[in-house]
């Protein structure tokens, strides 16, 4: 389950941490090595590199006491310093707030109440910036022009909504810059760090608010139904206009320049006829927009600036065969834009980090993320598409195991979470793990997925367990018709909404699947909607519109909640749940497990008391994937790593 304005997704995060890279000679047909499960899901050796604004320091996350902690290294030196001491939870995210000062976020046991902490580059002067219980902090802006402050949003005053504050990263002093009247879901500062745009909502209508200066009151400049996007991205460099991603008057989101004084779209910056575009690239130093990135079957770029295009072409020549990302994220280059961090990806590798000093021409590898995995042993992930039963085109990705022919294979159907998200091409350790065990894996962007326009997104409204689930089933039938899938060895596995889709698949198409794995998925839509975290309250009416209203749509929600139809489930089920999940409460898993146990059906149920929406701690990941491996081995006949030997 995801929510607008808070892109943190535990499941996706833990998967990204576990990826690998490196070259190896492909094994002969039928001689695929069984790679140890831990190699797919252990903590990365080094990841999440960042560079300080002055270009003097590199930082990264690395394991210490089995938890990811921040390390800092002065460029040109070999020695690094660990500046955080997390032992219970990984550092969830961090940034260089100032040249010599870092800010990081951390929650407790998966509760997603992230507090902000600061520390110097040498590990000195640690400070809890937000020492408040049961409060969530979000970083809004690093305020480059300020020597000691950043801009944050925090729900200290009321757990249901977030006020905007300037916080001194050395002293922790707070100054409220935007008091939320109870309806603001997002804030945006201009290029000088002045808070001048907000987005308000009544649940179904979003209002774009604007002010010319911080001393002025916000005034409404545009109202849109939540189905129509009008998302402010940045101010233009003269702070007069906005860049927005919008689908007003069109199906696919495109980027426009926007006049906030008049509330009008101006010139079109970029659009793609196939997919939404919402990522705008810019050079702060040169004060120009440099390009856009977007996702069709893979990540694509379009550049407006010759220098940025030359950089991309230069890097792709140096790193052939990889998807290359450079200079366009938080702390990915120095303020003067001469020192750049580079990241590579592929379907068989989460890749490596590189450092590029463009002024000196120095280019060097910093780290392979998971050097113990080798690309030559891993499977290709291929973009595919198929037609749903009503003619709608569904895009997705198919991974076939190495060493066997693509005929009559055991298959795991893997619907994504969200559900208002989408799968992308790239390295997925779960998919590669399953493929290494001899399983084909199908991922599909069923209707309701984002990125394909508002028509495709809205086609999933109030279709949980119905047309959205039909798309999943139609993907299964497509695989069977292709001759790829053995219809007697089909499993389904997903997390969050994908966990719901697993339960729905076993419930509403009980003869289709041989088994299923539900990972932090809801089973009863009434209790799901009644137990959202308080800071989702602003979006309650949107959820009712997209999923169903518990009163007006009572019949619908009962029809599509697996809990009420548990008597239909006959396939073996594995359920995994974090006890502190704030999005999909543990009660969602408890209900379906109890309902099945009342019928005398044993459910394998794995609960972790120190986890939330997905398992982040390495030892908990190992427990889950070890259980998943054995479960699929027992019910689909896939390979299983034995104690001291390899089992077929």
N, C-alpha and C positions, 0 to 999 in steps of 0.2 A: 504494500500500500504506500503510495507516495502522495505528497501534497504540494501544490503550487507554492513557490517561495521557499521551499526547503528541499533542495535536491539530494540531501544526504540519504543514501540507501544502503543499509547495512549489508544486505546480501551482495550487491554489486561491489561494494568496497572490499569485502573479504575475498571475493573472487579475484579482483584486480591485484591484490597483494601477493597472490600465489603464483604468478605467471613465470615463464622461463624462456630461455633462448639458448643459442649456441648451435654450432654445426656438427653434424655427424654423418657418416656414410649410411644411407638407407639399408636396413636389413634385408636379406633375401626374402622372397615370397614365402609366407608361412613360418618365418622365423622372427616374429616380432617379440622383442624383449618385453616382459612384464615389468613395467616401471613401478618402483615402490610408491604406494599411495602417498606417503609423506612428501615425496618429491614434488607432487602437484600442489600440495596445500600447506607446506611449511612456510614460515615467514621468509620474505625475500632477503637476499644478502644485503642489498642497499636499494632504496627506492625513494621516489618523491624528492628528487634533487631540486634545490632552489639556489638562486644567487642573490647576494645582498645588493641593495640599490647602488652602492658605490663600486660594486664589482670586485670587492676585496675578499669576500668569503663565499664558500660553497657550504651548503647544508644538505642533509638527507636524513631519511629514517633508516634505522638499522636495529636488529634485535639486540636486546639486553635483558637478561632474566626472562627470555621468551616473549618480551613485549617490544613493540616498535617504539624507539625513542629517537630524539633529535640529536644528530651529531653535526658539529661545525668544524670546518677545516679552512685555514687561510690558504688562498690560492698561491701555489708555488711551494707549499710545504706538504710533507707527508703525514704529519701528526694531526689527528682529529681529537676533538673534545666532546664528550657526551654532555649535553646541557639539560637533559630531563631525566627523571628517575622513576618513570612509570613501571610499576610491577603488577598491577591488577588489570589494567586495560591499556591497549595500544593508544598512543597519541592519535587522536582522530583526524587532526589536520593542523597545519601551522603556516605562518608566513613571516617574512622579514618585515616588521613594522617600521623599523628605522635602520640606519646603517649598521648599528651595533646592538640591535634589540629585536628579539623574536617574540611572537605571540603564538600560543598554541591552545587548542581546545581539547577538553577531555570530559567524559561522562563517567558515571559509576555503574558498573554491572549492566550496561546496555540500556539505561533508562533514558538516554538521549537528552538529559538535562546537562548540556555542555556549558562548562564554565571556561572563562578565558584566563590564561596565565601568561606572564611575561618573564623573560630571562635574557641576560646579556649573552653576547657571542662567546664569552669565555666561561659561561655557566654561573656567573655571579649575579647578585641582585635579583633573585627570584621573587616574583610577586603574584599573588592571587588577585587579579583585577576585578573579579566579580564574585566575592565571597558570600554568595547568597544561596540558600538551599532551594531545591526544586525550581530552578530558574534556567532557561535556555538562552544562550548567547549566539548571535549570528554576526559575522563580520560584514559590514557594508562597504567600507572604503578605507584604504590604508593612509589616506590624507598625506600624499607625498610632500606637499608644501609645508606641512606642520612638522616642527622638530621633535614633538613629543606626544602627539595624539593620533588616534585612529577613530573611525566612526563605527559604532556597533548598534545592533538592535537587541533589546532585552525585554523579557516579559516579567520583570520583577514587580512592577506596580499592580499588574493584573495578569494572571496566567493565560488569559485568553488572547491577548494581543501584545504587540511589541512597540515600545517607545524607542526613539533614536537618541543616542548619547555620543558625545565625544568623551573618550576615556584617555587619561594620561597613562602611557604605557610604562612609565617609571614610578609614578606615585599611586596610581589607581584612582585618582580624582575623577569624578564623573560630572558631566554637565549635560542636562537634557537639552537636545536641540529640536526634537519633535515629539510633542505629547500626543499620544494616540487617543483620539476621542472614542475609540472602540470599534472603528470600522476600517482602519488602514491595514492593508496586507503587505505593502512594500514601500520602500523609501529609495530615493536616488539623489546623490549629490552631484553638483557640477564639477568642472575641472579644477576649480579652486577649493573644493571641499565644502561648499555651501549647500545645505540641504534645501533643494528647491522643487523636487517632484515627489509625489506620493500617489499610491493607488489605493482607493477606497472601494469597499464592496458592501452590498446589503445581502449578499448571498447569491443573487442572480444577475445583478447589474453592477458592473465595474465603472468607477469614475476616476478619470485621470485628473489629478490636482496639481496646480502649479502656482509658484510665486516668484516674483522677480528678484527678491532679496529675502534673507532670513528674517528681517524685521517685519516683513509683510505677512498677512494671513494667507493661507492656501485658498485658492478659488478653483471651482470645477471648470474644466475646459472641454471635456468630452465624456459622454456616457456610452457604454457599450454593453450589450448582453454578454455574459461570460463566454458564450460560444464564439464570440468575435474577439480575436486577440488584438490588443493595442499595447504592446509591451515596450516601455522605454528602455533603451540600451545604454546610450551615452548622450551627453551634451556634445554639440559641435564644439570645436576648439575655441571659438569666440564666445561660447556660453549663451548664444542667442537662440539656437534651435536644438532639436533633439534628433537622434537617430532612433527609429522605432522598428520593431518587427510586428507586422500587422497582416491580417487577412480580411480587413474591411473591404468589401466590394470584390472579393476574390476568394478562391478556395484555398490556395497555398499561401502560407505566410511569406512575405517578402520584406525587404528592408527599404525604408523610405526616410527621407529627411522630413521633419515635422515642425510646424510653427506652433509653439505652445501659447503664444499670445492670441492667435486667431483660432487655435484648435483645428488646424488644417494639415492634411498631407501635402507635401511639396513634391520634389522630384523623386522618382524611383531610383534607388541605388543598385539593387540587384534582385532578381527573381529567378526561380527555376521552375519549369513547368511540371516536374515530377514530384518534388518534395518541398517541404517547408525550408526556409532559410532564415536563421535567426542569429548566427554568429558573425559578428563584424570585427575585422582585424584592424588595428591602428598603430601608428607610430606616435607616441606622446612627444618624443623629442622633436620630430619634424612637423608635428601637428597636422597629420594627414591620415585618412583612412587608407589602408594598404590592400585590403581584400576581404573576402568572405570564405568561410568553410561551411560545408553542408554534407549530408549523408544521403547517397542513393544506395547502390549495393555496397559501396565502400565510401570512405571519406574523400571528398573532392574539394578543390580550391578554385577560386577565381581571383586573380590579382588585378588591382588598379594601379599598382606602383611598381615601376621597373626594378628598383633596388630590392624590394621584397621578393619579387619573382626570381631575380638572379640568385638570391640567397637560397630559395627553395630548390632551384635547378642545380646549384652548386652542391647542396647537401644530398640530393638524390643521386648525383653522379658519384659522390663519395660513398654512399650507402645504398647501392643498387639492390632492388628486390624487396625493399622495406617501405612501409608507410612512415614518412618522416614528418615530425611535428617540431616546430622551432619557434622560439621567441614570442609566442602569442599568448602565453598564460601568465598567471600571477608569479612574479619573481623569476621569470624565465629568461630575462636579460637584464643587464645593468642599465641604470638610468640613461647613460650616454649611448646605449644600444650598440656598444662595440663588443661586449662580452655576452655570448649567447649560449643558452643550454639547448641541447638537441635531444629528442626522444625518438626511438624507432619502435615500430610495431609490425606484426604480421599475424596471420591466422595461426602460425605455429610458434609464436614468440611474443611475449610482452616486451621483449627487446632489451635495449641498453640506453644508457645516458652518455652524452658526449659534451665536451666543452669546446667552444669555438671562439677564439679571440680574433675577430675579423681584422682588427688593426694590425696585429702581428702575424696573421696567417697561421696561428697555432691551432691545430685541431687534434684532439685526443679523446680516447675513450675514458670515461669515468668509472663505469661499472656495468656489468651484465646483471640483470635483476635476479635471475635464478640460473646460474651457470651450470647447475647439476642437471638441467633438462636440455635435450638436444633436438634441434628442429628435424633432423633427418629421421628421427624415430616417431614423429608426431604426424597427425592426419591433416589432410587438406579440408578446409571449410569452404564449401561452394555456395554462392548465392543461387537460389532457386525461386520459382514462382509456380503457383497452381491456381486453378479456378475453384472457388467455393460453389456450393450447389445452386446459389442464386446468381452465379456469373461474376461475382466480385473477384478481382485478382488479389491474391494473397502472396506477399513476398516473404522469403525466409532464407534459412541456411541449412544445408545438409552436410553432415560429416560422416564419412564412411570409414570403418576401421581398416588399417593397413594389413596387408598380407592375406586377405581373403577376397573372393569375388563378390560383386554387389548383387547377390542373389539370395533371397530367403534368409535374410539376416535378422537376428534379434535386434529390436529397436527400442530406444527410449525417446518418447515424445516429451519435449522440454519447453512448455509455454512460459513466457517471461512474466515477471512481476509488474506491478504498477497499479492497474493494467495500462495506465496512461503513460506509457513509455514505449520503447521498441528495442528489439535486438539489433546489434550492429555486427558487421564483419570484423573479426579480430580474434585475438587469443582469449580463450575461455578455458580455464583449467578444469572445470567440471566436464565440459564436452570432451576435452582431450583425455581426461582420465577414463571416461566411459568408453571412448573409442579404443583406447589401449586395452581395455578389458574385452574387446571384441564386439562392442555394441555400436550400431549406427545411431546417430542422434539427429532429430529433426527439430529445429526451432522455427517458429512462424510468427509473423507480425499480423495476428488476427485483427479483425475490425475492432475499432476502439484504440488501437495503437496510435501513438503520435508520430508526427513527421511526414505523414502522407496527405495532409490537408484536413480541413475541418469536416468535410463530408465523410471521409473515412473514419475520422475520430467519432463523429456524432452517430455513425452507423452502429456503434457499440453501446449507445445509451439505453439503459434498462434491458440490456441483452446478456447480462451475466447468466450463464447456464443455458442460454438459448442460442442466438445466432453466433455469439462469440465462441461458444463451445462447439457449435456446428463447424466453424472454421477449423478448429483443432481436429475434430473428427474427420473433416474432409481432407486434411493433410495426411491423416493416417491412411485413408482410402486411396489417396494419390500414390503413397508409397507402396501400397499393396498392388495397385494396378501396374506400377512400374516394375514389379517383380522383386523389389529391393527388400520388402519386409516379409518376414514370416508371420502370417496373421495369428499364429498361436503363441508367438513370443513377443508381444507388445507390452511395454511398460510405459507409465507416464510419471513424470517427476517435475515439480516446480516449487518455487519459493514465493511467499507472499500471495499475490493474486495467482501466480502459477500453482501454489498449493491449493487454492480454491479450485482452479481448473482441474487439478488432479482429483480432488474429491468429487467434483461434478462429473468428470469422466467416468469414475468408478460407479457413480450413482445413476447417472442418466443414460449411460451406454455400458451397462454392466458386462456385456458379452464381448466388448471390444478389447479390453485390457486384461493381461495376465496378472498384473500387480501395479501398485502405485506408491509413490513416496510424497508425502505432504510435509513441506518445510515452512513453518510459521504461516500457514494459510488459514483463512477464515472458513468456518463451517456453517454459521448461522448469521445471515445478514441482518437480522433484527438486533442481535447482541453486538455485532460488529459496529453498526451505526450508532448504538447507544453508548459505546465505550471509547470513542475517539479521544485522543489527548486534548486538553482544553484549548491549545493554540490552533487546533483545526476548526474551532467553533465557527469562525467567520465563513468557512466554506461548507457548512452543514447543508445549506439549501442546494448548493451545487452537487454535493454528493447525492442528495435526494433526487435531483434531476438526472444524474448520470447512472445511479444504481437503482433507486426506487425509494419512495416515501413510505415509512413504516405504517402510516395510517392510510393514505390514499392508495398505496400499492401493496397493501397487506397480502392479498392473494398472490400477486406476482412474487413477492419476496419469499413467501412460504414455498411456492412451487420450485424456486431455484436455489433454496438453501439445502445443501446435502444433509444437514442434521435431521431434517424432518422426513427424509427418505432413506435413512441409513439401512432400512430393511432390504433395500435393493442391492447393497454392496455385497459382493461375494468374493472379490479378488483380495489377496493378501495386501495388507497396508502397513507401511512404516510412517510414523509421525514424529517430527522433531520440532521442539519448541523452546524458546527462551522464556524463562520465568518472569523477566522484567520487561517484556515487549510492550512498549507504549502504544503501538499501532494496532497490532493484532494480538489481543490479550490472550494469556494462557488459557482462559476459559473457552476460547474457540476450539482449541485442540482437546481440552478436557471433555467437552460435550460430545464430540464425535467418537472419541475413544470409549467413553462410558456407554454411549448408545450401542456400539458394536459389542462391547463386552457383555451387555445385558442379553444379547442374543447368543452368547456363548462363543463369540468370535474373538480370538486373541489378536490384539494389535500390538505391534512392536512400537513402544512409545519411549522416546528419548527426550528428557527434559534437562536443561542446564540452568542451574539457579543463578549463575553469574553472567547470563547473556540476555540480550533483548531481541531485536528484529533481525535475526541472523547471528551466526556464531563467529565472533572475532578472535577469541583467544585460541592460539594454535592447538593446544591440547584438546579443546572442544571440537575444533574442525576435524582433527584426526579421529575422534570418537565417532562423529557423524559419518564421515566418508568411509570409515571402516565398516560401519553398520550398513551403509548404502551398498557398498561393494558386495558384502555377503548376501544382502537381501536380493539384489539383482542376480547374483550367482545362483542362488537357490531357486529363483522363480523364472529366470530367463535363460539360464544356462551359460552365462558369461563367465569369463575367467576370474579367478579369485586368488589373491596372494595368500599362501598358506604360511603356517608357522614353520619356518626353516626350509620350506620348499614351495614350489609353484604348483597350484592346483588348476586343473582344466575344468 
